[in-house]
Amino acid sequence: MIWRADADKENCSMRSERNRYRMLPALILALALLLQVPAFAAETAHPFTDVPDGAWFEEAVYYAYSKGITSGTGETTFSPDGQLTRAQLLVFRGDGSRLDPQGILTRAQAAAVLMRMDKAREAQSGTAPAGGEQAGAETGPAAQGPLSLWTEGSGAAEALTAYIEAVTDEDGEDFIPVKDRVAVFDLDGTLFCETDPNYFDYTLLVHRVLEDPDYIDKASDFEKEVANKIVEQNRTGASFSGLEVDHGKAIASSFAGMTLSGFNDYIQEFKRLPMPGYEGMNRGGGFYLPMVQVVEYLQDNGFTVYIVSGTDRLIVRGIVDGGLLDIPKRQIIGSDETIVSNNQGDTPGLNYVFADGEELVLGGEFMIKNLKMNKVSVIMQEIGQQPVLSFGNSTGDSSMAEYVTSGNPYRSLAFMLCCDDLERENGNLSKAEKMYSLCEEFDWVPVSMKNDWTTIYGDGVRHVKGE
């Protein structure tokens, strides 16, 4: 495992200086592709017995070894079939602040990250090609900073960076030990698009019940009724009492009996569909890039990040799977439905023993909608301690924000996103103004999507709804 040399002292036992430059081979292969290492005759033989003569990556290995870039994964091993984590990639590339070891990268993902970093460096040196309004949002002069997609002078960004500096200063009065650096994030409207035309899980139900040719004829009257209410809400903005819980029940019943892997596959297919109201984005691409930076910034500084969402837990896992957020499934909390064995039938769990060869499937029963006070309860149940940072966007996150900032033994903050961008996002000014008022009342930090961010979804994405 690769760690930065100046990482938090509490992690010192997990690394040693001799491992500092030991990198997994996928990184070297990515460098060979990306940096176009020239062919050359190696003057010094490498010690790696698992790098065969004539291998396509042999010259890159020679180059990296002779330049002292890597010493391999062992005294005589380079592990050409090994895996690469995000942490190792960032250390190798010269941005070794990332402490989170989670997240195995493919060669393609590693190359994509390296390309973005190289573009940022080109932009700094003035050699990058000119782009449009948002082109360069990731490659501007501040691209190497932790919050480079936040506007200069952003009050929210300054509040966060000042907080991080204070709580990571071991000699300061606000220092928080790594074990207590816990941050909780809502998903929809906080990390991910929620309003085009509706929540991801709402639109997933509409697709399942009203559009999926394999399920349309199987859908119950209740499922169709709920799905049609969502369609009406999307069209007119109508509000339906109890829709949140009814939706949870309809999701549970409409996917009952599906394996967990099958459910995830279904979500991945849905994520590939175009996102309504946008050009250049599919349904799975709606991550707010400035907030992705916030998550990475916190992880870089020893924070454990949880998602605490009102969306079905398994759906949130599917959204995060393969996306931009490096958050393990065990740190994703949401609304819940039952999970049973495929042979369990109606037998209660206390009377059933899981057997070899069985699979877990969705049980079809909705359990709890994780909103408002339920978020506070589940934080204590699953995390077991009071977080010190909260990020939300609506009154459904108010209890979580107040729990984090009330009676906390550590310095704490709550941030609330305000959907005030009508050009790059389907904003709602009345909703944004209400949140600004609540932030003033409860001393939360408001985040303006319009004024605090240089981009929302990155290059090539354009909001077109209403044109």
C-alpha positions as CSV (number, residue, x, y, z in Angstrom):
1,M,0.0,0.0,0.0
2,I,1.3,3.4,-0.9
3,W,0.9,6.4,1.5
4,R,2.2,9.9,1.4
5,A,5.3,10.5,3.5
6,D,3.8,13.2,5.6
7,A,0.5,11.6,6.2
8,D,-1.3,11.6,9.6
9,K,0.8,10.2,12.4
10,E,-2.0,7.8,13.4
11,N,-1.4,6.0,10.1
12,C,2.4,5.7,10.4
13,S,2.2,2.0,11.4
14,M,0.5,1.2,8.1
15,R,3.4,2.2,5.9
16,S,7.2,2.4,5.8
17,E,9.7,4.5,3.8
18,R,10.9,1.6,1.8
19,N,7.4,1.2,0.4
20,R,7.1,4.8,-0.6
21,Y,8.0,4.3,-4.2
22,R,6.6,0.8,-4.7
23,M,3.9,1.2,-7.3
24,L,1.6,-1.3,-8.9
25,P,2.2,-2.0,-12.6
26,A,-1.1,-0.7,-14.0
27,L,0.3,2.8,-13.2
28,I,3.5,2.2,-15.1
29,L,1.5,0.9,-18.0
30,A,-0.7,4.0,-17.9
31,L,2.4,6.1,-17.9
32,A,3.8,4.3,-20.8
33,L,0.6,5.0,-22.8
34,L,0.1,8.5,-21.5
35,L,3.6,9.9,-21.4
36,Q,4.7,8.0,-24.5
37,V,8.0,6.9,-23.0
38,P,10.5,6.7,-25.8
39,A,12.3,3.5,-26.7
40,F,15.8,3.3,-25.2
41,A,18.4,0.8,-24.3
42,A,18.4,0.2,-20.6
43,E,21.9,0.5,-19.1
44,T,20.8,-1.1,-15.9
45,A,19.1,-4.4,-15.7
46,H,16.0,-4.5,-13.5
47,P,15.6,-7.2,-10.8
48,F,12.0,-8.1,-11.7
49,T,11.6,-11.8,-12.4
50,D,8.0,-11.4,-13.4
51,V,8.7,-8.9,-16.3
52,P,9.5,-11.2,-19.2
53,D,11.9,-10.2,-22.0
54,G,10.0,-8.7,-24.9
55,A,6.9,-7.8,-22.9
56,W,5.1,-4.8,-24.4
57,F,5.6,-2.8,-21.2
58,E,9.2,-3.8,-20.6
59,E,10.7,-0.5,-21.8
60,A,8.4,1.5,-19.5
61,V,9.5,-0.7,-16.6
62,Y,13.2,-0.2,-17.5
63,Y,12.6,3.6,-17.7
64,A,10.7,3.9,-14.4
65,Y,13.2,1.7,-12.5
66,S,16.3,3.4,-13.9
67,K,14.9,6.8,-13.0
68,G,14.1,5.8,-9.5
69,I,10.4,6.3,-10.1
70,T,9.5,2.8,-8.8
71,S,11.2,-0.1,-7.1
72,G,8.4,-2.5,-7.8
73,T,6.2,-4.3,-5.4
74,G,8.9,-6.5,-3.9
75,E,12.6,-7.1,-4.1
76,T,12.3,-9.1,-7.3
77,T,8.6,-8.6,-8.2
78,F,6.8,-5.9,-10.3
79,S,3.4,-7.6,-10.3
80,P,2.3,-6.9,-13.9
81,D,-1.1,-8.3,-13.2
82,G,-1.6,-6.4,-10.0
83,Q,-4.2,-3.7,-9.2
84,L,-4.0,0.0,-8.7
85,T,-5.8,2.1,-6.1
86,R,-6.7,5.8,-6.3
87,A,-4.4,6.5,-3.4
88,Q,-1.4,4.9,-5.2
89,L,-2.2,6.8,-8.4
90,L,-2.2,10.2,-6.7
91,V,1.0,9.5,-4.7
92,F,2.8,8.5,-7.9
93,R,1.6,11.5,-9.8
94,G,2.8,13.9,-7.2
95,D,-0.4,14.6,-5.4
96,G,0.1,12.1,-2.6
97,S,-2.3,13.5,-0.1
98,R,-5.0,10.9,-0.5
99,L,-5.3,8.6,2.5
100,D,-8.3,6.6,1.5
101,P,-7.0,3.2,0.1
102,Q,-10.4,2.2,-1.3
103,G,-11.2,2.1,-5.0
104,I,-9.4,-0.2,-7.4
105,L,-8.8,1.5,-10.8
106,T,-8.8,0.0,-14.2
107,R,-6.0,0.9,-16.6
108,A,-8.5,3.1,-18.5
109,Q,-9.6,4.9,-15.4
110,A,-6.0,5.5,-14.4
111,A,-5.2,6.9,-17.8
112,A,-8.2,9.2,-17.6
113,V,-7.1,10.6,-14.3
114,L,-3.6,11.1,-15.5
115,M,-4.9,12.8,-18.7
116,R,-6.9,15.3,-16.6
117,M,-3.9,16.0,-14.4
118,D,-1.7,16.6,-17.5
119,K,-4.3,18.9,-19.0
120,A,-4.3,20.9,-15.7
121,R,-0.5,21.3,-15.9
122,E,-0.7,22.3,-19.5
123,A,-3.3,25.0,-18.6
124,Q,-1.0,26.3,-15.9
125,S,1.8,26.6,-18.4
126,G,-0.4,28.3,-21.0
127,T,-0.1,25.4,-23.5
128,A,-3.7,24.0,-23.2
129,P,-6.1,24.7,-26.1
130,A,-8.8,27.3,-25.6
131,G,-12.3,26.1,-24.7
132,G,-15.8,27.4,-24.2
133,E,-17.4,28.9,-21.1
134,Q,-17.0,25.8,-19.0
135,A,-14.1,24.3,-20.9
136,G,-11.1,24.7,-18.7
137,A,-13.1,24.6,-15.5
138,E,-11.1,21.6,-14.5
139,T,-7.9,22.9,-16.1
140,G,-7.7,26.5,-15.0
141,P,-5.0,28.3,-12.9
142,A,-6.3,26.8,-9.7
143,A,-6.8,23.3,-11.1
144,Q,-4.2,21.8,-8.7
145,G,-6.0,23.1,-5.6
146,P,-8.3,20.9,-3.6
147,L,-11.4,23.0,-4.5
148,S,-10.4,24.2,-7.9
149,L,-13.9,24.1,-9.2
150,W,-15.1,26.6,-6.6
151,T,-15.0,30.3,-7.5
152,E,-12.3,32.5,-6.0
153,G,-13.6,34.2,-2.9
154,S,-16.4,31.6,-2.3
155,G,-17.5,32.0,1.3
156,A,-18.5,28.4,1.5
157,A,-15.2,27.2,0.2
158,E,-13.3,29.5,2.5
159,A,-15.4,28.3,5.5
160,L,-14.6,24.7,4.6
161,T,-10.9,25.2,4.1
162,A,-10.5,27.2,7.3
163,Y,-12.3,24.5,9.2
164,I,-10.1,21.7,7.7
165,E,-7.0,23.6,8.6
166,A,-8.2,24.1,12.1
167,V,-9.3,20.5,12.9
168,T,-6.2,18.9,11.3
169,D,-3.7,21.1,13.2
170,E,-2.4,18.9,16.0
171,D,-1.3,21.9,18.0
172,G,-4.6,23.8,17.6
173,E,-7.5,23.9,20.1
174,D,-9.9,22.6,17.4
175,F,-7.9,19.5,16.5
176,I,-10.0,16.4,15.8
177,P,-8.4,12.9,15.9
178,V,-8.7,11.0,12.6
179,K,-11.1,8.4,14.2
180,D,-13.6,11.2,15.0
181,R,-13.4,12.9,11.6
182,V,-16.8,11.8,10.2
183,A,-18.7,13.6,7.5
184,V,-22.3,12.8,6.3
185,F,-23.7,13.8,2.9
186,D,-27.1,13.7,1.5
187,L,-27.2,12.4,-2.1
188,D,-29.9,13.9,-4.3
189,G,-29.5,17.7,-4.7
190,T,-26.3,17.5,-2.6
191,L,-23.9,15.3,-4.5
192,F,-26.1,14.3,-7.5
193,C,-28.7,15.9,-9.8
194,E,-32.2,15.5,-8.4
195,T,-34.5,17.7,-10.5
196,D,-34.3,16.5,-14.1
197,P,-37.0,15.6,-14.1
198,N,-37.1,14.1,-10.6
199,Y,-35.1,12.0,-8.2
200,F,-33.1,9.2,-9.8
201,D,-35.1,6.5,-7.9
202,Y,-38.4,8.1,-8.8
203,T,-37.5,8.0,-12.5
204,L,-36.2,4.5,-12.1
205,L,-39.7,3.4,-10.9
206,V,-41.4,5.1,-13.8
207,H,-39.0,3.3,-16.2
208,R,-39.6,-0.1,-14.5
209,V,-43.4,0.1,-14.3
210,L,-44.4,2.2,-17.4
211,E,-41.5,1.7,-19.9
212,D,-39.8,-1.7,-19.3
213,P,-41.3,-4.1,-21.8
214,D,-40.3,-7.0,-19.6
215,Y,-42.3,-5.7,-16.7
216,I,-45.2,-3.5,-17.9
217,D,-47.6,-6.4,-18.0
218,K,-46.6,-7.6,-14.6
219,A,-46.9,-4.2,-12.8
220,S,-49.6,-4.0,-10.1
221,D,-52.3,-1.4,-10.1
222,F,-50.6,0.2,-7.0
223,E,-47.3,0.4,-8.8
224,K,-48.9,2.0,-11.9
225,E,-50.7,4.5,-9.7
226,V,-47.5,5.6,-8.0
227,A,-45.6,5.8,-11.2
228,N,-48.3,7.9,-12.8
229,K,-48.3,10.3,-9.9
230,I,-44.6,10.8,-10.4
231,V,-45.2,11.4,-14.1
232,E,-47.8,14.0,-13.2
233,Q,-45.4,15.6,-10.7
234,N,-42.8,15.8,-13.4
235,R,-45.2,17.4,-15.8
236,T,-47.0,19.9,-13.5
237,G,-45.1,20.1,-10.2
238,A,-48.1,18.6,-8.3
239,S,-47.6,17.4,-4.8
240,F,-49.0,14.1,-3.6
241,S,-49.3,13.3,0.1
242,G,-47.5,10.1,1.1
243,L,-45.7,9.7,-2.2
244,E,-42.3,9.2,-0.6
245,V,-43.4,6.1,1.3
246,D,-45.6,4.8,-1.6
247,H,-42.7,5.1,-3.9
248,G,-40.6,3.1,-1.5
249,K,-43.2,0.4,-1.4
250,A,-43.6,0.3,-5.2
251,I,-39.8,0.1,-5.7
252,A,-39.7,-2.9,-3.3
253,S,-42.6,-4.7,-4.9
254,S,-41.6,-4.1,-8.5
255,F,-38.2,-5.5,-8.1
256,A,-39.1,-8.3,-5.6
257,G,-37.3,-11.6,-6.2
258,M,-34.4,-10.0,-8.2
259,T,-30.9,-10.8,-7.0
260,L,-28.8,-8.0,-5.6
261,S,-26.4,-8.3,-8.5
262,G,-29.3,-8.3,-11.0
263,F,-30.7,-5.2,-9.4
264,N,-27.4,-3.5,-9.7
265,D,-27.1,-4.5,-13.3
266,Y,-30.6,-3.0,-13.9
267,I,-29.5,0.2,-12.3
268,Q,-26.3,0.3,-14.4
269,E,-28.4,-0.1,-17.6
270,F,-30.7,2.7,-16.5
271,K,-27.7,5.0,-15.8
272,R,-26.7,4.7,-19.5
273,L,-29.9,6.3,-20.7
274,P,-29.7,10.0,-21.7
275,M,-30.5,12.5,-18.9
276,P,-33.6,14.5,-19.8
277,G,-33.0,18.2,-20.0
278,Y,-29.3,17.9,-20.8
279,E,-27.0,17.4,-23.7
280,G,-23.8,15.4,-23.2
281,M,-24.9,13.6,-20.0
282,N,-26.6,10.3,-19.2
283,R,-28.6,9.5,-16.1
284,G,-25.6,8.2,-14.2
285,G,-23.4,11.2,-14.9
286,G,-25.2,13.7,-12.7
287,F,-22.6,14.1,-10.1
288,Y,-21.9,17.7,-9.0
289,L,-18.2,18.0,-9.7
290,P,-17.5,20.7,-7.1
291,M,-19.0,18.4,-4.4
292,V,-17.0,15.4,-5.6
293,Q,-14.0,17.6,-4.9
294,V,-15.3,18.3,-1.4
295,V,-15.6,14.5,-0.7
296,E,-12.0,14.0,-2.0
297,Y,-10.7,17.0,0.0
298,L,-12.2,15.5,3.2
299,Q,-10.8,12.0,2.4
300,D,-7.4,13.6,1.8
301,N,-7.5,15.0,5.3
302,G,-8.4,11.8,7.1
303,F,-12.2,12.1,7.1
304,T,-14.5,9.1,6.8
305,V,-17.3,10.0,4.4
306,Y,-20.8,8.5,4.6
307,I,-23.8,9.0,2.3
308,V,-27.0,9.3,4.3
309,S,-29.8,9.4,1.7
310,G,-33.5,9.2,1.4
311,T,-33.0,7.1,-1.7
312,D,-33.1,3.3,-1.5
313,R,-29.7,2.2,-0.1
314,L,-29.2,-0.3,-2.9
315,I,-30.1,2.2,-5.5
316,V,-27.5,4.7,-4.0
317,R,-24.9,1.9,-4.1
318,G,-25.8,1.4,-7.8
319,I,-25.5,5.1,-8.5
320,V,-22.1,5.3,-6.8
321,D,-20.8,2.1,-8.5
322,G,-18.5,3.0,-11.3
323,G,-18.9,6.7,-10.7
324,L,-16.7,9.5,-9.5
325,L,-17.2,9.0,-5.7
326,D,-14.7,6.7,-4.0
327,I,-17.0,5.6,-1.1
328,P,-17.3,2.0,-0.1
329,K,-20.7,0.3,0.0
330,R,-20.5,0.0,3.8
331,Q,-20.5,3.8,4.1
332,I,-23.7,4.2,2.1
333,I,-26.9,4.5,4.1
334,G,-30.4,5.0,2.6
335,S,-34.0,3.9,2.7
336,D,-34.4,0.1,3.1
337,E,-36.3,-2.9,1.8
338,T,-36.1,-6.5,2.9
339,I,-33.5,-8.9,1.6
340,V,-34.1,-12.6,1.9
341,S,-32.8,-15.9,0.6
342,N,-34.1,-17.0,-2.8
343,N,-35.5,-20.2,-1.2
344,Q,-36.8,-18.6,2.0
345,G,-40.4,-17.8,0.8
346,D,-42.5,-16.6,3.7
347,T,-40.5,-18.2,6.4
348,P,-39.4,-15.7,9.0
349,G,-35.6,-15.1,9.2
350,L,-35.5,-16.4,12.8
351,N,-36.8,-19.7,11.5
352,Y,-34.7,-20.0,8.4
353,V,-31.0,-21.0,7.9
354,F,-29.2,-19.8,4.8
355,A,-27.8,-22.8,2.9
356,D,-24.9,-23.2,0.5
357,G,-25.8,-22.4,-3.1
358,E,-28.6,-19.9,-2.2
359,E,-28.6,-16.3,-3.3
360,L,-29.8,-13.1,-1.7
361,V,-32.8,-11.5,-3.4
362,L,-35.0,-8.5,-2.8
363,G,-37.8,-9.5,-0.4
364,G,-40.5,-7.1,-1.8
365,E,-41.3,-5.3,1.5
366,F,-40.5,-1.7,2.2
367,M,-39.0,-1.0,5.6
368,I,-38.2,2.7,6.2
369,K,-37.9,6.0,4.4
370,N,-34.6,7.6,5.5
371,L,-35.6,11.3,5.8
372,K,-35.7,13.9,8.5
373,M,-35.4,12.4,12.0
374,N,-34.9,9.0,10.6
375,K,-31.5,10.2,9.3
376,V,-30.4,11.0,12.8
377,S,-31.5,7.7,14.1
378,V,-29.8,5.7,11.4
379,I,-26.6,7.7,11.9
380,M,-26.4,6.6,15.5
381,Q,-27.5,3.0,14.6
382,E,-25.0,2.5,11.8
383,I,-22.1,5.0,12.4
384,G,-22.4,5.0,16.2
385,Q,-21.0,8.5,16.7
386,Q,-21.9,12.1,16.1
387,P,-20.4,13.4,12.8
388,V,-18.7,16.7,12.7
389,L,-19.7,17.8,9.2
390,S,-23.0,17.6,7.4
391,F,-23.9,18.4,3.8
392,G,-27.5,18.6,2.6
393,N,-29.9,20.7,0.5
394,S,-33.4,20.5,1.8
395,T,-35.6,20.4,5.0
396,G,-35.3,16.6,4.8
397,D,-31.7,17.1,5.8
398,S,-32.4,19.7,8.6
399,S,-32.5,17.2,11.4
400,M,-29.1,15.7,10.3
401,A,-27.6,19.2,10.1
402,E,-28.9,20.2,13.6
403,Y,-27.8,16.9,15.1
404,V,-24.2,17.4,13.8
405,T,-23.9,20.9,15.0
406,S,-25.8,20.7,18.4
407,G,-23.9,19.8,21.5
408,N,-20.9,18.5,19.6
409,P,-17.7,18.1,21.6
410,Y,-15.8,19.0,18.5
411,R,-16.0,22.0,16.3
412,S,-18.7,21.2,13.7
413,L,-20.3,22.7,10.6
414,A,-23.4,22.1,8.4
415,F,-23.5,23.1,4.7
416,M,-26.7,23.4,2.7
417,L,-26.8,23.6,-1.1
418,C,-29.1,26.3,-2.6
419,C,-30.5,25.4,-6.1
420,D,-30.2,29.0,-7.5
421,D,-28.6,28.2,-10.9
422,L,-31.2,28.5,-13.7
423,E,-28.7,28.3,-16.6
424,R,-26.6,25.2,-15.9
425,E,-29.1,23.4,-13.7
426,N,-32.9,23.2,-13.3
427,G,-32.8,25.6,-10.4
428,N,-35.7,26.7,-8.2
429,L,-35.3,30.3,-6.9
430,S,-38.2,30.1,-4.3
431,K,-36.7,26.9,-2.9
432,A,-33.2,28.4,-2.9
433,E,-34.5,31.5,-1.1
434,K,-36.1,29.4,1.5
435,M,-32.9,27.5,2.1
436,Y,-30.9,30.8,2.4
437,S,-33.3,31.9,5.1
438,L,-33.0,28.6,7.0
439,C,-29.2,28.9,6.8
440,E,-29.3,32.3,8.3
441,E,-31.7,31.1,11.0
442,F,-29.8,28.0,12.0
443,D,-26.3,29.2,11.3
444,W,-25.7,26.7,8.4
445,V,-23.3,27.6,5.6
446,P,-25.1,28.2,2.3
447,V,-23.6,27.0,-0.9
448,S,-24.8,28.8,-4.1
449,M,-24.7,26.5,-7.1
450,K,-24.8,29.6,-9.3
451,N,-22.1,31.7,-7.6
452,D,-19.8,29.3,-5.7
453,W,-19.1,26.9,-8.6
454,T,-17.2,27.4,-11.8
455,T,-18.9,24.4,-13.3
456,I,-21.5,21.8,-12.3
457,Y,-21.2,18.8,-14.6
458,G,-18.0,19.7,-16.4
459,D,-17.1,20.2,-20.0
460,G,-19.5,19.1,-22.7
461,V,-22.6,19.1,-20.6
462,R,-25.3,21.7,-21.3
463,H,-28.7,22.3,-19.7
464,V,-31.3,22.6,-22.4
465,K,-34.6,22.2,-20.6
466,G,-37.1,24.8,-21.5
467,E,-35.5,25.7,-24.9
